[in-house]
């Protein structure tokens, strides 16, 4: 039986790794470990299908060490002993230990001395936060690296590579993959490269060839193969971004029903990463200081959604959407910053006032640095009237509070009080 495409396309060196450039690119930590021949045990954690096994495979392919794969939940201590014996004979073995967070104490106690002496270089893979789920004894002997969800561009490149590869991929087939079908593969699989490649292989091998020997993969074929309906994408994906835009604007406009409708469309399309990112943006961009607690609750809901995945992720997402819709709205903080940025870009900066400058070095007083600075905590209400802005901007005002929630109303009162004190 032939192995799945996702297995066959596992990278044989670091250059073939899809995404994760923060770890494997030139000058990045795993690449540096390989180049310096100082490979050590590590834990890779992140969502399924994002490249943890691929990185381990690439590391093994870049070295001369034997590569073995075990699962901490299902494989036994005896399986570990076999790997340890092989390491004793050959010198070093790279062990990919999947679900490393499920390593029980017996297996852990056996493994620790082998990690300590370097005979086994363990690459642990987990979807769980290792700082919470993995014992301190294992953590102290490993380096921990987070693996990020793959971008659409990463997934699209992996599809192109698989279609072109004559040896391991689908290069022997003459495949025409419609652009909207490719987009749906990349978006509906929630950044899971394994699902992307296996969905492609099923589509290719289950679709009859045309008279000219080509295999034409359409959107409807991809939908059936991955069992997820697509949003109505046009070739450039405009409809996809229209739905995301309408989603944010409905929350901004406090229309709960419309927001839930667009959320449903995004959930059905499997766009969990996009939903989560957009909700956090909305929490801070549109609700902001009118209800900071809602933004914090949104972050918690997003973290829960990412942890449990679809379809259950729809539950915390729905709560976050209703919460954000019905919250008071304010964009005062980020518009204030945008005004300040506009001044900086226009060259309206000026020198930092002398009394605010760093004075923690010998000779600072001779340069009038930090002289006459008044320490606010020495004054009533921890406030004293002194100039903080550069001379060019000393009368500038960026923050314009909105009376749209209890929290920002309180900020507005304090802001007015401080400004009144300046004039008295």
N, C-alpha and C positions, 0 to 999 in steps of 0.2 A: 504494500500500500504506500502510495506516495505521501510524503510529509506535506503539511499545509504550506501555502505560500509564505505566510508570516514566519514560519520556521526556516524555510529555505533561504529567505532574504535576510536572515540575521547577519549583521555586519561582521566582517572578518578582520577589520582593523578600525581604528578610531575615525579615519576619514569617511567611513561608510555609515557612521552613526547619524541617525536622523534627529535633528534638533539638539537640545542640551549643549549648545555651544559654550555656555558658561562653565561647563566641566571639561569638554573634550577639545575645544578649539586650541589653536596655537597659543601657548603661554598660559593656558588655564590649568587648573590644579591636577586633574587626572592625566592630561597630556604631559605635564611636568613630571609627575611621578614616574610615568613610563620612560620618558626621555632620560631621567636621572637614574633609572634602574633602582628606584626606591619604592617599589610597590608595597603597600601595606593593606591590611584588612580594612574594609569600609562597609557602610550601610547606605544603600540607596533607597530613598522613600519618595513615593509620589503615586498618582492615580494609576490604575491598570492600563497597560498598553502604551506607556509613555517612554519606554526604552531602558528599563532597569536590566532586564535580561540581555538586551542588545549591547549595553555598555559592558557588561560582564563578558559576553562573547567576544566583543572587540578587544578587550584587554587581553583575554587569553590568546586571541589570534595575533596580537602584537608581541607576545612574549613566547618563550620556548617551554613554558610550564604546561603540564597536563591540566585539563579543564574537566571538572566534574560538576554535576547538578544534583542537588537533593532538596527535599521539602521538609522543613522543620516540623510540620504537623503530621505528615504521613510516613516519613522514613524513620528508621529506628537507630538506636545507638550502634547496632552492629553495622549499619550502613556507614556511619561515621568512622567506625573502626577500620573498615575496608579502605576508606579514603586516607586515613592516617597511616595505614601500612604502606599504601602506595607512595605517600609523601616521604616516608622513612626510606624507601628504596630509591626513589628518584630525586629526592632533595626538597622539592616544593610542588604543591598542587594548589591550583586555584579552585576554590569551591564556591559555586553559586548556591547559596542557601535561601530558597524561596520561603516566604512567610516566616521570616526569622523572628518575628515578634511572638510566634507560637512555640519557640524553643523551650522545652521543659527543663527543670533543674538538672535532671540526670544527664541529659545530652549536653547541657551547658557546661556542667562540671567536667565532662569528658573533653569537650572541645577547647576549653580555656587554655590549658598548657600548650596545646598545639598552635593556638593563635599567638601565645606568648613567645614561643621560640621561632615563629615564622615559618614553620614547615607547612602549615595550611594558611593560605591567604584567602580569607573568607570575604566574599562579596554578598552581604545580606540584602535581600530585597523585601520590601514591605510597603503596604499601602497605609499603614498606621504610623502615627507620630512616634518615632523611636525614643524621644525624650520622655514619653509617657509609658510606652508599652514594652520597652526593652530594658532588661536589667542593667544596673550600673556596671556590673562586672564585664558585660559584653561591650557596653558603650565605651568604657575606659580603654578598651583594646582596639577600638575602631575609629575611623573618621566617618563623619556623617555628612552625606550630601543629599540635597533635595533635588528631585527630578521634576521638572515643570511640565504641565500639559503642553502638548505639541501644537504649534500654530498651523493654520490652514495651509500656509506656504510650505511647511515641512511635510505635511501629509501629501500635498499635491506632488512634491518632488519625489516622495517615496513611491507614489503611483506611477510616475513617469519612469522611474528606475526599474520598477518591477515589470512594466510593459516592454522595456527595452532589453532586459537581461536575458540572454539566450541560454545561459547555463542553469541558473537558479530560478529565474523568473518566468515570464510569459512571452518572452521574445519570439518563440517559435510560432505563436499565433499572430495573425494579422488582425489587430484589434482597433476598432474606431470607438473611442470613448467620448460620448457627447459631453460638452462643457458643463451643462447643467447636471448631468449624471455625476461627473467628477466633483462638482461643488457639493452635491448632496452626500456623496461618500465621505468627503472631508468634514462636513458640518454635522451630519446626523449621528456620527459615531463618537461624538464627545471627546475628540482628541485621542482615541484609542487606535493606535496604528495597527495592532493585531486585527481588530475588527475591520479596518479599512482594507487591508490586504486580503483577508479571507473573504470579505464581501466581494471584492474585485474578482478573486479566483472563481468563486461560485458563479458570478455573473458570466464570466468568460466561458467556463466549461459547461454551463447549462444552456448556453445560447447557440442555436444552430448556425452554421456558416451560411452565408449567402452564396449565390451562384458563382461569384468571383472569388470565393474562398475567404472573405472577410467576416469578422464577427462584430456586429454593430451593437454597442451597449448604450441603451437609452435610459432616460430617467426612470421610466416605469419599471424597467428590468432591475435597476439598482434598488428602487423602493421595495420590490418584491424580495430581493435577495437579502436585504438587511432588515426587512420588516418594519420600515419606518417611512411614513409618508413625508414628502417634501413640501415645504412652502412653495408657492408659485414663483420660482426663480426665473428671471429672464437670463439671457446669456451673460450679462455683466453682474448679475446678482443684485440688481437694484431693488427688486421686490423684497428681498431678504432685509436689506437695510431700511427699507420703508417701514417694515413691521417693527424693527427695533426703534426707529424714530418715533413711530406712533405710540409705542409702549411707554417711552419716557415722557412724551408730551401729554399722554393721558393721565399719568401719575402727577405730573406737574400741574395739570388742570383739575386735579381732584376728582376725576371720573373713575370710580371704582370699577364699574361694569366694563367700560372700555379697556381699562388696564388689564383686567382679568381675561378679557377676550384675547388681547394681544399676547398675554403671558401663555394662554392655552396654545396659541399657534406656535410660539417658540418652544414650549415643552414638547409638543407633538413633533416638532422638527428635531428634537434632541439637542437643542443649543444651550446646554446647561452652563458652559463656561461663559457664553455671551450674556445670558440672563444674569448670572452672578456678578459679572463685572459691571453691567449696566445698572443693576440695583444699588451697588455701592457708590457708583458715580451719582445716582439720583439722590441717595441719602445725604450726601454732602453738598451737592450742587443745588438741589432744589428745596430740600427741607432745611438743611443747615442749622443755623443758630435759632431758628424758630422752634425746633424740637430736637436738640442734640441726642436725647435718649433714643429717639426713633432711628437715627443714623446708627447708633451703637447696636440697637436691636437688629437692624438690617445686617450688619456685619456678622452677628451671631447666627442669624438665619442662613446667610450665605455659607458660612463655615459648616453648619449642619448639613446643608444641601450638598455641598461638595463631598462631605464625608460619607453620606449615605447613598448618593447617586440617584439617578432616575430609575424607576418612576416615583419612589417615595419622596424624592427631593421636592416634588411639587407642593408638599404640605408646608414646610417652612417658607418656601417661596411665596405661596399664596398669602400666608400671614404677613410677610414683609410687605407685599404689594398693597394689601388693605391698610396696613399701618401707615405706610408712606402716603397713600392717597388721601387719607383722612387727617393727616397731620397738617398743622399750619406750615406755610412755606416762606422761605427767606433765602435770597442769594446774596445777602449783604456782605458776607465775609469774602467770598471769592471775587466779587465785583470790586471790592475795596482793594484787594491785592492786584487785580488787573489794572486799576487806575495807577497804583504805585509802579507797577512794571512798565506801564506806558510812559511815565515820567522818566524812569531810569533809561529806557530805550531812546528817549528823546534827548538824553544828555543832561537831564535835570537831576544831578546827583549832589555835587559839592563835597567839600571836605567834612569829615567827621569832626564835630566840635572838640576842641582840645581837652575839655574837662571829661569827655567820654572816652578818650583814647587810652590804650593799654599803658599802664604805668608800672608793670611788674618787671622792670629791668633797671639796671644801674644807669643813671644818667637821665632817666625819664623826666625828672623834675627840671633838669636844666633845659629841656626842650619844651617845658610847660605842658607835659603830658599828664593828664589826670588831675592836675591842680584845680582846686575849687569845686571838685565833684562833691555833690551833696548826696549822702546815703539815705534813700527814702525811709528805711526802717528806723532811722533816728528821729523821725518826725511823726506828728499826730496823723493817724489813719494811714501811716506808711506812704505819705505823699508829700512832695515838696515841688514847688514851681521852679523848674529849670528847663533850659532848652535841650531837646534831644535831636531834632531834625537839623540837617545842615542849614547854613544861613540862606542858601538859595531857595530852600523849601520850608522855612520855619513857620510859615502860615498855611501850609498845605493841609487839606482835610480829605481823607480817603474813605473812612468808614461812615456810612450813613445807615444807622440802624432802622429796622422795620418793626413796627409794633404788631407783629403777627403771631406772637406766642409769649407765654409768661416769661420764659428764659430770656428772650431777646428784649422784651419790655424792661426787664431788670437791668440788662446790659445798657439799654438806651438811657435809663435814669442815671446810672453810674457815669456813663459817658458825658451826659449833660452836666452832671454835678462837677466832674473834673474840669470841663471846659469853663464852667462858671467860676471856679476857683482861680483859673488862670487870669481872669479879667478883673478880679477884686484886689 
